[in-house]
Amino acid sequence: MGGGEIVNTGDYEDARCLGGLIAKEGWILLNGGRASGIMEASARGAKENSGLTVGILPG
């Protein structure tokens, strides 16, 4: 979907909705693991729908 810590409200809600849809399908959400922006929004949406999320951080 893209990244970035600075995201407008519409994009945030789109990512949150997509995360929720991923969870509802029973899929695993895999992202960069950041606690902000699009990555946070998609993970939040998945978790709100009892989904499994995996965040990958460098290092």
Stockholm file with secondary structure:
# STOCKHOLM 1.0

chainA/1-59         MGGGEIVNTGDYEDARCLGGLIAKEGWILLNGGRASGIMEASARGAKENSGLTVGILPG
#=GR chainA/1-59 SS CCCCSCCCHHHHHHHHHHHHHHHHTTCEEEECCCSSHHHHHHHHHHHHTTCEEEECCCC
#=GC SS_cons        CCCCSCCCHHHHHHHHHHHHHHHHTTCEEEECCCSSHHHHHHHHHHHHTTCEEEECCCC
//
